[in-house]
Amino acid sequence: SPVLFRLLWALAFAINLVCVMLPGRLDRVMVDGQHVKPWASLFEASTYAFGLWGLLYTLDILLTAYVGCVGIPTKLFQTLVAYWLAANWLQGLWCFAFRPEFVQHMYIPTLLLASACVSFGLAQQAITRYILEQTDSYSWMARGVLYGFRLPFSMHAAWMAAATLLNFNSCVAVYPASGGIQSSAAHLLSLIHISEPTR
């Protein structure tokens, strides 16, 4: 029922939110005010780039409030809820896998982020498909609301793709690899990310 879907939606996001706030992740290890990781990498995101998380979670809070208070068409809701649950729970699991005790198994958080990225991407595609199918039925304002509703999914999918590439680069850095291999991986991942479709 729509009520059950709304509860599951809110619960999934709440679990994600709690997991993200837990201390101990590798990206929260600080020495003299600087982020420090237990490996040498040739490819890292700038510290300020992680400020995007604040915007993403603000949009997710607004999205969850909108779903809970206003709701969305039932047909679309039934399609999206599975993707939303998967994406949030996978991101929560990543928070437990991206820790010092799993440094030698960096493929685990990489795969979790990649799966979360796919989930957000599939949700974004589902919303786009629904909007296109309902072009003649909805007013321009109603379609505009749905495009606004799609924004958090689009941004999260794009950022998850970037985070997955960073995690993969960390994976290369952790395992024995020459500087040349790391450099090649960094350049390849950069090219892959800038060539990703944004539609």
NORHUBEL-V153067 format. One record per pair of residues at least 12 apart in sequence whose C-alpha atoms are under 7 Angstrom apart, sorted by the first residue. I is the first residue (numbers start at 1). J is the second residue. Records with the same first field share a line. If there is no record, write none. Layout:
I: J, J
This chain:
2: 74
5: 81
6: 67, 68
9: 81, 85
10: 64
12: 85, 88, 89
13: 88
15: 92
16: 88, 89, 91, 92
19: 92, 95
20: 92, 95
24: 99
25: 95, 98, 99
26: 98, 99, 100
39: 173, 174
40: 173
41: 170, 173
42: 182, 183
43: 186
44: 166
56: 152, 156
59: 152
60: 152
63: 149
80: 123
83: 119, 120, 123
86: 116, 119
87: 116, 119, 120
90: 112, 116
91: 112, 113, 116
94: 109, 112, 113
97: 109
104: 174
106: 171
107: 171
110: 164, 167, 168
113: 160, 164
114: 161, 164
117: 157, 160, 161
120: 153, 156, 157
121: 154, 157
123: 153
124: 150, 153, 154
127: 150
131: 143
162: 193
165: 189
169: 185, 186
